[in-house]
Every structure is written in C-alpha cells, then in structure tokens.
Amino acid sequence: MKFIHISDTHFVPPGQTLHGLDPRERFDACVADINLHHQDAELCVITGDLAQSGRPEAYGALSQSLAALRIPVHLMRGNHDGRGPLLAAFPNLPTDPDGYVQSGFETIAGRFLLLDTVEEGRGWGSYCKKRLGWLKNQLDLAAGRPIYLFTHHPPFPVGLPSVDRLGLGADGARIGEGLAPYDNIRHLFIGHVHRPITGSWQGIPYSIIRGTNH
C-alpha cells in the first residue's frame, strides 16, 4: 500500500509569512506534486502543527489548500494547534470518547492509529492515562493485525536538546511500556522535529520527516 506522510505545515493567516516563507505557497507546491505524481496513493496523513498559532484564518487557508488534494487526507493535532479552533474549522475530525483528537481506521495494509500527544497550550507533549487506555483498547481490537502508529511528538529522545525539551518525557516511556506486549506494530511515523531521522525504537522502525515550511 502506498500513502503520503506530511507534517508541520504551520499555516499562518493570509498575507503573513513565517521565517520569511509563505507556508501556504510551499504546501500548495506539495499538493501539486502529489496530484501530479502520486494520485495512486491510498491516502495522506498530516502529523500535526497544521497552523503556527492555531488561528481560525490559518485553518481556513489550510482547508482551501486541502480542497485541491486529490487523495483522502487525515489530519492530526500538533502542539501549535488549538483543539477548539481546529475542531471548529474541521468539524468532521474524529475524536476519542474523552475529546482527544485521536482515531483509528482500517487500510488494506493494516490499522492506522493517529495519537493525540498534545499538552494544551504547551510545546512539550503528554499522553495521559485516558489516552493510554484508548490506545490499549485499539491495540486489542486489532487482534494481531498490522498496526501503524502516527504521533506528533516522538516518544523518545532524538539527541537534539532543543527538541528533546519539547518531547513526551516520562509519558513517552509509558507509551513504550504500553506497546511492549504487542508484536504487530509495524512502524511509527512522527512529526514535530522538522528533520529527517530514521531508526528503531523498542524494535519498532520509525521515521521522522521534515516540515513543509521550515
């Protein structure tokens, strides 16, 4: 199965720039390339930091850009995304029973689980007992089928102090403990870091990708 992983689009309100760049212009170029070369992909997942400051105008611009994308897209929340404005802009975005922006769905390759690792109003992440309970339930429901996990924050240190200060800390270790009994987790896809990093964590292959803007 082929799918597209994008992260950290950091949209700003129309007319503004971020670090001297126009996030929408760069994301529109990404969408155009997908439409030209990758329409055979089953879907796209964007692993958070959709908007730089969670502004409604930024989410409106993102919605307009996504309308041009010719494959289905699944959105996740990052630490720059406010839950309220995000859900107001994308009212069909799935949430779990406790209101966290996390969900699971079936694909021909296995089950995709999109985790909400955001601590409201903070740059670092968290993953509380309620969210861990949801994750365990999803893993049990998969009944051994292949699982592909998506998070915004890495659940482990990546070796960059400026990034690791904004990681998941002890909650990342708790995620690792929760995953340990399962041998059907095929890959972990991560955003947040804005750098290409690959490796293996607890025997699970992972990949971290660049952001589309900076």
N, C-alpha and C positions, 0 to 999 in steps of 0.2 A: 504494500500500500504506500502511496506517495501522498505526503501532506506538507504544508508550509508552516514553519515556525518563524514568527516575527516577535520583536519585543521592543519596549521602551520607545514608543513613538513620540511622546512628550509634546502633544499638540498644545498650542497657545491660541488665544483669541485672534481672529483675522486682523491682519495689519501689524502684528507683533512678530518679533524674531526671538530666537533663543540661542545664545552663544554665537550671534552673528549669522545664524542659519534660520531658514524657514522650515519648520518641521512638516508642515503640510506639503510643501513642494517636494521634499525628499520622500515622504510617504507616498505621494501620488506617483512618483517615479518608480517606487517599489511595486505599487499596484499595477502600473502599466507593464512592468516586466513580467509579473505573474500572469497577467492576461495574455501577453504575447507568447510566453514560453512554457507556462505551467498550468494551463487550463485542465490538464489531465490529473491534477491533484484532487484528492477527495475533499479536502477542507484546509482551512488555515486556523492556527491558534496564535493569538497575540497575548504574550505573558505579562501584561500589566504596564504601569506607568503610561497609560494611554494619553493623559493630559499632564502638563507640567504642574499646574496648580489647581486642578480639579474644577476649572471654570466652566460653567454651562456653555459659553460661547465656543470654548475649545472642543467640548464634546459634540457640539453641533457641527463644527467643521469636520471632525473625525467621521461623524455619521454621513456627511455628504461624500467624503472620500471613499468610505466603505461601500457606498451605493454603486460605485464603479467596479468593484471587485467581483469577478465572475465565478468565484467558488464560495461555498459557505464559510462563514467565519465565526469563531468562538472567542469571546473577549474575556480577559481576566483582569483582576484588580492589582495594582501596584501601590507602593507607599505614597506616590504622588496623587493617587486617585481617591477622592472623597466618595464614600459609599452612597450618600444621598444624591448628589449631583449625577453620579454615574448611573444609578438606577433610574433617575428621572429622565435622563437622556436615552437610556436603553431599557425601557420597562419590561422587555421580554427576557432580560438577562436572568438566568436561573440562580436561585439562592437555595441554601440548605434550610432545614426547619428552624434554625436559630437565626436566620437572616444573613449569614455569611455568604459571600459571593463565590461559592464553590459548587461544583456539579460533576456528574459523570455521565458518559454516554458510550454507546457501543459503536465500534467500527469493524470493518472486515479484518483488521489486524488484531483486535482485542479491545479492551475497555480503556478509555481515556478518562483520567481523573484530574480535574483542574482545582487546585487548592487555593484557598484564600489565606495568605500568610501575613496580612497587613495588621499592624497595630495602629488603630485610628489616630491620625494626627502626628504620627512619629515616622522617622526614616527607617528605624530598625523594624524587624518583623516579629511576629509572635504566632504561636499555634497552641491555643488553649485546649483544655480537656474536652470541651464540647466539640471542637473541630477534630480532635483526635478520635473521639467516639464516632463521628461521622465517617472518618477515613477508615477506621477498622470495620465498620459496617459495610462500606463499599468494597473493601478487600474481601470480606467474607462472601458478599453477594456474587463476586466474580467467580467463585467456586473453581479456582485454579486456572481460569482463562488468562491470557496475557494481559498485563497491566502496564500502561504508560502514564507516568506521573508528570504533571506540569506545576511548577511553583514560580512565584516571582523571586523571592529571596532564596539563596542557596541555604540548605540546612546544615552546612559545614563551612569552616573557614577556607577561603580560597588562597590565602597567603598574601593578600594586599590589605594592610592595616586599615586604610581609609574605607575600604569596602567591608571588611570583617566587623568593624564597629557598628555597621548598619545591617548585620546579618540576623540570624534567628537565635543565636546564643544557645542557651540550655534547651530551648524549645526544639531546636534542630536535632539535638541528641535524642529528645523524646520521640521525634518523628522516626529517627533511626531505630529506636527500640521497638516502636510500633510496627515497622516494616520487617524487622528481623525474622519473624516466624514465616514469612511468605517467600516462596522461591519463584514466583511467577511475575515478578516486576522486571520488565524488560529494559526500561530506560527512564531517565529523569531529565526533563527539559526545563531550563532555568533562564530567567531574565536578570534584571537589576544591575548586573556587573558592567555592562557595556563593553565587554571584552570577550574574545573567543577563547574559551577554556574547555578542555575535554579531559575525561579521566574516568575513574571508577571509585565509587563510594559504597562501602559495605558490600562489595561485589556487584553493585548496580552501575552500569555505564551511565555517564551523564554528559550533557553538553550545555554550555553557556554561550550565548550569542551576543553580537554587537547590537546596540540600539540603532534605529534608523536615522536618528538626527545627530547625536554627538557621542 
